């Protein structure tokens, strides 16, 4: 048997993912050593409470509350604590000591990624974070390495399993959101406070990370337009199904080419998260349950689809251990770590500058001239009608009203938004039932 070099590994956090990482690291120690070219010794596990219940039984002698001492005595630090602090401080301590870092902390990378990557560059260390987006799905490494020589034009991703589960159940069963959310909480798919998921915060953090990699540009979280799914109703789901669409919470990262002040071509990016309609024959429409998927459109590679489990302790642990093997190989090979490529400095545009399509559902006075009035408002707003359908009123409609579903051609988001506002203010419109963007056409 080969006498491998020994590398000390510190694990910060022993929750659902951390406990699985520790367990798999012990079970597959010999195999991992052969793959990494080094014996990976778990030096210790930093926890807040030594006596807290764990998903997997862990050796008591490995547990410690002294994270700093553990970090300073290790070659590779795996951070699975989550949150901003003390995770940020621990990662910077690790990097400044020369250790490589493996993390699944999307919130930290989305808000303080620049500081962390700069600290790694200064000492020649590396930060690995495959598990930060879409769990077990390999998407970080393909964007950072495999597609580094290509031009990514667009990414559309379902990157939050909780919201996908909710929307999928609503679509398949005709269920109300409140009922499905309660079931998701009972099954452990949603937290007791589901705000981070249903309001799109989790997906926005992941979108910022994906866009930074795809477009080689630092994308702050503040540049991501975010909308959640709390406004999606059973009626909207039924209307989407009738029209041949499904509603998904999408993270969209897009390269835009416009004109600068001197009429020269100017590139920019748009990063946004919102519930949107996609056709039922689109690959993303077939992503069910808590699964995630990322659809990448690149200039040379064409269309690529990455699909799989987006969460789960053992699934995410798989991505963490993959990063651990990569970090170990770098230690054996020597040399400085590979820094992040974020030098393109493309500006992120406001959502109003994006070109989109809408599906607008209106409840109108059922009297002569109303359709012409609506068409005139759309025309004045520079919005062209692609499809128009008057639907049969249901029990929620007001007597004497008609329900109109309008599909628009592509137009500037700002024009579309302003036009919807004018429709809502017009006296022929009883109410704007729903407004959804259409993606993936």
C-alpha positions in Angstrom: 0.0 0.0 0.0 1.3 3.5 -0.9 2.4 5.6 2.1 0.5 8.7 1.3 1.3 12.2 2.6 -1.1 13.1 5.5 -3.3 16.2 5.3 -5.2 17.4 8.4 -8.8 18.4 7.7 -10.9 20.6 10.0 -14.7 20.4 9.8 -16.7 23.4 11.0 -20.3 22.4 11.7 -21.9 19.0 12.3 -25.5 19.6 11.1 -27.3 17.6 8.4 -24.4 18.1 5.9 -21.5 18.2 8.3 -22.4 15.0 10.0 -22.7 13.2 6.7 -19.3 14.5 5.5 -17.7 13.2 8.7 -19.3 9.9 8.4 -18.4 9.4 4.7 -14.9 10.6 5.3 -14.4 7.9 7.8 -16.2 5.1 5.8 -14.3 5.8 2.6 -11.0 6.9 4.0 -8.9 4.5 1.9 -10.7 5.2 -1.4 -10.5 9.0 -0.9 -6.8 8.7 -0.1 -6.2 6.8 -3.4 -8.1 9.4 -5.3 -6.6 12.4 -3.6 -3.0 11.1 -3.3 -3.1 11.9 0.4 -4.4 10.5 3.6 -7.2 12.8 4.7 -7.2 12.9 8.5 -10.2 14.4 10.2 -8.4 16.5 12.8 -11.6 17.6 14.6 -15.1 18.9 14.3 -16.0 22.4 15.6 -19.5 22.6 17.0 -21.4 25.0 19.2 -22.9 22.3 21.5 -20.9 19.2 22.3 -24.1 17.4 23.4 -26.5 18.4 20.6 -28.2 15.4 18.8 -26.6 14.6 15.4 -28.0 12.9 12.3 -25.0 10.5 12.4 -23.2 9.4 15.6 -19.8 11.1 15.7 -16.7 10.2 17.8 -16.9 12.4 21.0 -13.1 12.9 20.9 -13.3 14.7 17.6 -15.8 17.3 18.8 -14.5 20.7 20.0 -15.8 24.2 20.7 -12.4 25.7 20.0 -12.7 26.4 16.2 -9.7 28.7 16.0 -7.2 26.2 17.4 -8.6 23.5 15.1 -8.4 25.8 12.0 -4.8 26.9 12.7 -3.6 23.2 12.9 -5.2 22.1 9.6 -4.3 22.0 5.9 -7.9 22.1 4.6 -10.9 23.6 6.4 -14.5 22.6 5.5 -17.0 25.3 6.6 -20.5 24.0 6.9 -21.8 26.2 9.7 -23.9 28.4 7.5 -24.7 32.1 8.1 -22.4 35.0 7.9 -20.7 35.1 11.3 -18.7 33.4 12.7 -18.3 31.6 9.4 -16.7 34.6 7.6 -14.2 35.1 10.4 -13.3 31.4 10.5 -12.8 31.2 6.7 -10.6 34.3 6.7 -8.5 32.8 9.5 -8.1 29.6 7.6 -7.1 31.4 4.4 -4.6 33.7 6.2 -3.0 30.6 7.7 -2.5 29.2 4.3 -5.2 26.5 4.4 -7.5 25.8 1.5 -11.3 26.2 2.2 -14.2 24.1 1.1 -17.6 25.7 1.8 -21.3 25.3 1.0 -22.2 28.8 2.4 -24.1 30.5 -0.4 -25.2 33.4 1.7 -21.6 34.2 2.7 -20.3 33.9 -0.8 -23.1 36.1 -2.2 -22.4 38.9 0.3 -18.7 38.6 1.1 -17.3 36.6 -1.8 -15.0 39.3 -3.1 -13.3 39.7 0.3 -12.9 35.9 0.7 -11.5 35.3 -2.8 -9.1 38.3 -2.4 -7.8 36.9 0.8 -7.2 33.5 -0.9 -5.4 35.2 -3.8 -3.1 37.1 -1.4 -1.7 33.9 0.2 -2.0 31.5 -2.8 -4.8 29.4 -1.3 -8.0 28.2 -3.0 -11.7 28.3 -2.1 -13.9 25.5 -3.3 -17.7 25.8 -3.2 -19.4 23.3 -5.5 -22.0 22.5 -2.8 -23.1 26.2 -2.5 -25.4 26.0 -5.5 -27.7 23.2 -6.4 -26.5 20.6 -3.9 -25.1 17.5 -5.5 -25.4 18.9 -9.1 -22.0 19.7 -10.6 -22.4 23.2 -11.9 -19.8 25.4 -10.2 -16.8 23.5 -11.7 -18.3 23.3 -15.3 -18.9 27.1 -15.3 -15.6 28.0 -13.7 -13.4 25.5 -15.6 -15.1 23.6 -18.5 -16.8 26.6 -20.0 -14.0 29.1 -19.2 -13.1 29.3 -22.9 -16.7 29.7 -24.1 -19.1 32.6 -23.9 -22.1 31.9 -21.8 -25.1 33.9 -23.0 -27.8 32.8 -20.6 -28.5 30.6 -17.6 -32.0 29.6 -16.4 -32.1 27.7 -13.2 -34.4 26.1 -10.7 -32.1 26.4 -7.8 -34.5 26.2 -4.8 -36.0 22.8 -4.0 -38.6 24.1 -1.5 -40.3 26.4 -4.0 -40.1 23.9 -6.8 -41.8 21.3 -4.6 -44.6 23.8 -3.8 -45.2 24.9 -7.4 -45.0 21.4 -8.7 -47.6 20.1 -6.2 -49.8 23.1 -7.0 -49.5 22.3 -10.7 -50.0 18.6 -10.5 -52.8 18.5 -7.9 -54.5 21.8 -8.2 -53.7 22.5 -4.6 -53.5 25.8 -2.8 -50.1 27.2 -1.8 -50.9 27.4 2.0 -51.8 23.6 2.0 -48.7 22.6 0.1 -46.4 24.8 2.2 -47.7 23.2 5.4 -47.0 19.7 3.9 -43.5 20.8 2.9 -42.8 22.0 6.4 -44.1 18.7 7.8 -41.8 16.7 5.5 -38.8 18.9 6.3 -38.6 20.4 2.9 -39.4 23.9 4.2 -38.2 25.6 7.4 -40.6 26.7 10.1 -39.9 30.2 8.8 -39.9 29.7 5.0 -39.2 33.3 4.1 -35.7 32.7 2.6 -37.2 30.2 0.2 -40.7 31.5 -0.7 -39.5 35.1 -1.0 -36.7 34.2 -3.4 -33.7 35.2 -1.1 -32.1 31.7 -1.3 -32.4 31.6 -5.1 -31.1 35.2 -5.4 -27.9 34.3 -3.5 -27.3 31.3 -5.9 -28.1 33.5 -8.9 -25.4 36.0 -7.9 -22.8 33.2 -7.6 -23.8 31.6 -11.0 -23.7 35.0 -12.7 -20.3 35.8 -11.3 -18.9 32.6 -12.7 -20.7 32.6 -16.0 -19.8 36.2 -16.9 -16.5 36.5 -15.1 -17.8 39.6 -13.2 -18.3 40.3 -9.6 -22.1 40.4 -9.1 -23.2 41.8 -5.7 -26.4 40.5 -4.2 -27.9 44.0 -4.5 -27.7 43.7 -8.3 -30.1 40.7 -8.3 -33.8 41.5 -8.9 -35.8 39.3 -6.6 -39.4 38.3 -6.4 -40.9 35.3 -4.5 -43.8 32.9 -5.1 -46.2 34.1 -2.4 -48.4 35.8 -5.1 -48.8 32.6 -7.1 -52.4 31.3 -6.8 -54.2 28.2 -7.8 -56.0 30.2 -10.4 -52.8 31.3 -11.9 -51.6 27.7 -12.0 -54.8 26.6 -13.7 -54.5 29.4 -16.3 -50.9 28.5 -17.0 -51.8 24.9 -17.5 -54.6 25.8 -19.9 -52.2 27.9 -22.0 -49.6 25.1 -22.2 -47.2 26.6 -19.5 -46.0 25.7 -16.1 -44.9 28.2 -13.4 -41.4 27.9 -12.0 -39.3 30.1 -9.8 -36.4 30.8 -12.1 -33.0 32.3 -11.6 -32.1 34.0 -14.9 -28.6 35.2 -15.6 -28.3 36.8 -19.0 -25.7 38.6 -21.1 -27.1 41.6 -22.9 -25.7 43.5 -25.8 -26.9 47.0 -26.4 -25.5 50.4 -27.5 -23.3 52.8 -25.5 -23.3 56.6 -25.5 -21.3 56.7 -28.8 -23.6 54.0 -30.4 -20.8 51.4 -29.9 -21.8 47.9 -28.8 -22.0 47.7 -25.0 -22.3 44.5 -23.0 -24.1 44.2 -19.7 -25.7 41.5 -17.6 -29.1 41.0 -16.0 -29.5 38.8 -13.0 -33.0 38.2 -11.7 -35.2 35.7 -9.8 -39.0 35.5 -10.2 -41.9 33.1 -10.9 -42.2 32.8 -14.6 -44.1 30.8 -17.2 -42.2 28.3 -19.3 -43.6 26.0 -21.9 -44.4 22.5 -20.8 -42.1 21.0 -23.5 -39.1 23.0 -22.1 -36.5 20.8 -20.2 -37.0 22.8 -17.1 -40.7 22.1 -17.0 -40.0 18.4 -16.3 -38.1 19.2 -13.1 -40.3 17.9 -10.3 -40.4 17.7 -6.5 -37.4 19.1 -4.7 -35.0 18.6 -7.6 -33.0 21.4 -9.1 -31.8 22.0 -12.6 -29.6 24.6 -14.4 -30.0 25.2 -18.1 -27.0 26.9 -19.7 -26.8 28.4 -23.2 -23.3 28.9 -24.4 -22.0 30.2 -27.8 -19.9 27.2 -28.7 -21.2 24.4 -26.4 -24.8 25.2 -27.2 -27.5 24.1 -24.7 -26.4 22.2 -21.6 -28.7 20.8 -18.8 -27.5 20.0 -15.3 -30.1 18.1 -13.2 -30.3 16.4 -9.9 -30.8 16.6 -6.1 -30.5 20.2 -5.1 -30.4 19.6 -1.4 -30.2 16.9 1.3 -27.4 16.0 3.7 -25.8 13.1 2.0 -26.3 14.5 -1.5 -24.7 17.8 -0.6 -21.9 15.9 1.3 -21.0 14.3 -2.1 -20.2 17.7 -3.6 -18.3 18.7 -0.4 -16.1 15.6 -0.6 -15.5 16.2 -4.3 -14.1 19.6 -3.4 -12.1 18.1 -0.6 -10.4 15.7 -3.0 -9.6 18.6 -5.4 -8.1 20.6 -2.5 -6.0 17.7 -1.5 -4.7 17.2 -5.0 -3.7 20.9 -5.1 -1.7 20.5 -1.9 0.1 17.5 -3.3 0.9 19.2 -6.6 1.9 22.4 -4.9 1.9 26.0 -6.2 -0.5 28.8 -5.8 -4.3 28.2 -5.9 -6.3 29.2 -8.9 -8.1 32.5 -8.3 -11.5 33.5 -9.5 -11.9 35.1 -12.9 -13.9 38.2 -12.3 -12.2 40.8 -14.4 -14.8 41.4 -17.1 -16.5 44.1 -14.9 -19.7 44.0 -16.9 -22.4 46.3 -15.5 -25.6 44.8 -14.1 -28.6 46.6 -15.6 -31.9 47.4 -13.8 -34.8 45.0 -14.4 -36.5 47.8 -16.4 -33.9 47.5 -19.1 -34.5 43.8 -19.8 -36.5 42.6 -22.8 -39.2 40.1 -21.8 -42.7 38.8 -22.6 -45.7 39.0 -20.3 -48.9 37.1 -19.8 -51.4 39.6 -18.4 -54.8 38.4 -17.0 -57.4 41.1 -16.6 -61.0 41.2 -15.3 -62.9 43.8 -17.4 -66.3 45.4 -17.7 -68.2 43.3 -20.2 -69.4 46.0 -22.5 -68.7 47.2 -26.1 -65.5 49.0 -26.8 -63.5 47.5 -23.9 -61.2 45.4 -26.0 -60.4 48.4 -28.2 -59.6 50.5 -25.1 -57.3 47.8 -23.7 -55.5 47.4 -27.1 -55.1 51.2 -27.3 -53.4 51.3 -23.9 -51.0 48.5 -24.9 -50.2 50.2 -28.2 -49.6 53.5 -26.5 -47.2 51.8 -24.1 -45.2 50.2 -27.1 -46.4 46.8 -26.2 -47.6 44.5 -29.0 -50.2 41.8 -28.5 -49.2 38.2 -29.5 -52.2 36.3 -28.2 -55.6 37.3 -26.9 -58.1 35.0 -25.2 -61.4 35.7 -23.4 -61.8 32.9 -20.8 -65.0 31.6 -19.3 -65.8 33.4 -16.0 -65.5 31.3 -12.8 -67.2 31.6 -9.5 -64.7 34.3 -8.3 -65.4 36.7 -11.2 -67.7 39.6 -10.7 -71.1 39.5 -12.5 -71.0 41.5 -15.7 -67.2 41.0 -16.1 -65.1 39.3 -18.7 -61.7 37.7 -18.1 -59.1 38.5 -20.7 -55.7 36.7 -21.0 -53.2 38.7 -23.1 -49.8 37.4 -24.3 -47.4 40.0 -25.4 -44.5 40.1 -27.8 -41.1 40.9 -26.4 -40.8 44.5 -25.2 -38.8 46.5 -22.7 -39.6 45.5 -19.2 -40.0 49.1 -18.2 -42.6 49.6 -20.9 -44.5 46.5 -20.0 -44.5 47.4 -16.3 -45.8 50.9 -16.9 -48.4 49.6 -19.3 -49.7 47.2 -16.6 -49.9 50.1 -14.2 -52.0 52.1 -16.7 -54.3 49.2 -17.3 -54.8 48.8 -13.6 -55.7 52.5 -13.3 -58.2 52.5 -16.2 -61.9 52.4 -15.3 -62.7 49.5 -17.7 -60.4 47.2 -15.8 -62.0 45.7 -12.7 -58.7 44.2 -11.5 -55.4 42.9 -12.8 -55.7 39.2 -11.9 -52.1 38.3 -12.6 -49.0 39.3 -14.4 -46.3 36.7 -15.2 -43.2 36.9 -17.4 -42.6 34.3 -20.0 -39.1 32.7 -20.3 -37.5 30.0 -22.3 -39.1 30.6 -25.7 
